[in-house]
């Protein structure tokens, strides 16, 4: 993924931004970014929940062995 990002220059980013602006319009972009932010936050909370539940399971298994 980092290799892909390294090959994108300023001109390519500018063209992509202009296309997004034309497709969605200036008013929709903040709404899209807000939704994207909520999705990322929800994903991170879900990952933290998985980590916490796996830690609790590991602790329970360790205490059962003793």
LINPEBEL-V999755 format. One record per helix or strand of 2 or more residues. SS is the DSSP state (2 for helix, 1 for strand). FROM is the first residue (numbers start at 1). TO is the last residue. If there is no record, write none. Layout:
ss = (SS;SS)
from = (FROM;FROM)
to = (TO;TO)
//
This chain:
ss = (2;2)
from = (2;10)
to = (6;65)
//
